[in-house]
Amino acid sequence: MTMMMFAVMILLLLSGFPMMMPLLAAAMLAFIVYMPDLSLQVIVQQMIGGVKPAALIAVPMFILAADIITRGHSADRLVDVVMRFMGHIRGGLAVSVTAACALFGAVCGSTQATVVAVGGAMRPRMLKAGYNDSFSIGLIINAADLAYLIPPSIGMIIYGVISGTSISELFIAGLGPGLLIIVLFSLYCIWYAKRHNIPVEPKASWAERLTSIRRAVWPLGFPAIVVGGIYGGVFSPTEAAAVCVLYALILELVIFRSIKTRDVFDIALSTGAVTSVVFILIAAGAAFSWVLSYAQIPQQLIAAIGLDEAGPIMTMVAINIAFFVGCMFVDSVVVILILVPIFAPLVNAAGLDPVLVGVVITLQVAIGAATPPFGCNIFTAVAVFRRPFVDVIRGVPPFLLILLVVAVLLVAFPPIALFLRDLAFR
């Protein structure tokens, strides 16, 4: 049964079908062949149940907020304030890209939106300053991964819903690895700039810095709303997402006046298209996951590869490898939907903290967004920067190596992720 399901998926994928079709087809075929006594209504019920959790409302809300601010002035103001403070040091421009991606990721939670917003503003400046284009694009698409680790994170929301893990705890646990990535990326950028003798930018005066801070005060309200509101007990992650949409509309429509009222319909339409794809995948993945669980396929697979008695370390290594390889070829949402239920029995048996597992999975999903051959950030960069695929991925390896080092450190030193979680919730 297992081989048949995955064979059907691979065949349909190679035939060019969208991912929801292989998921549904494999689930339906297994259901009809191996579960003939059950009603087909069960599959429909599982699909509806997959998109029913209230926490998923946060996904379209954060996507809509990201669409609004990407078309407005928030990104430019965030980039400017970072540049005023970091631009004058050796490698400061590249460090500023990393910091700007973290700030914008804390605003929108989307890696692709971060590539578009920060990359559009910073890549021309990096080229003018003497940075190699491959290095510039490699930095942008990998630093954009921070949007998956710095709250709010759409990947963490989906993992939390599927696994039943607290989304608030996942959000705060993502801060430690996110900050570590910022530090390591910054050190590499400084070394790169010194090695290639990249000139520094003129040092901004304190008057210019204060002006940039004043201009960025409103956009910096987004992370304050998400982090402060959730952990201050003001509202839940779902409510925080809705407040972010309202705040984005007020910011770009009323205060900055960067978009018109008529633009809101186009933005909402774009958000609806993206959301529909995500939710169809979630519904199909829920049906697929139910069939896997009902047939006890996860237990069979784990036993077949000798992991049924694996300890915590081996379990974490297996999770890292599986998600890293999976996200190289398939959309991150699909990988989460398929693999989380498979590894759930193993995680429970090993006694692992589901929050730690969620952060590790989110990191691997983020890495996959910028990993050849099918990372979504790569194709976003190809479209936005109008560069060939090979040129875009040429600068990826050093940053990929850094991200993999962070993944290893997370397994070896769990407090990197769990320290802030324990401080806030234990």
Secondary structure, DSSP 8 states (H G I E B T S, - for coil): -HHHHHHHHHHHHHTT--THHHHHHHHHHHHHHH-TTS-THHHHHHHHHHT--GGGGHHHHHHHHHHHHHSSSHHHHHHHHHHHHHTTSTTHHHHHHHHHHHHHHHHH--HHHHHHHHHHHHHHHHHHHT--HHHHHHHHHHHTTHHHHSSS-HHHHHHHHHHT--HHHHHHHTHHHHHHHHHHHHHHHHHHHHHTT--------HHHHHHHHHHHTTTTHHHIIIIIHHHTTS--HHHHHHHHHHHHHIIIIIIS--S-HHHHHHHHHHHHHHHHHHHHHHHHHHHHHHHHHHTTHHHHHHHHTT-TT--HHHHHHHHHHHHHHHHHHS-HHHHHHHHHHHHHHHHHHHT--HHHHHHHHHHHHHHHHTSTTT-HHHHHHHHHHT--HHHHHTT-HHHHHHHHHHHHHHHH-THHHHHHHHHHH-
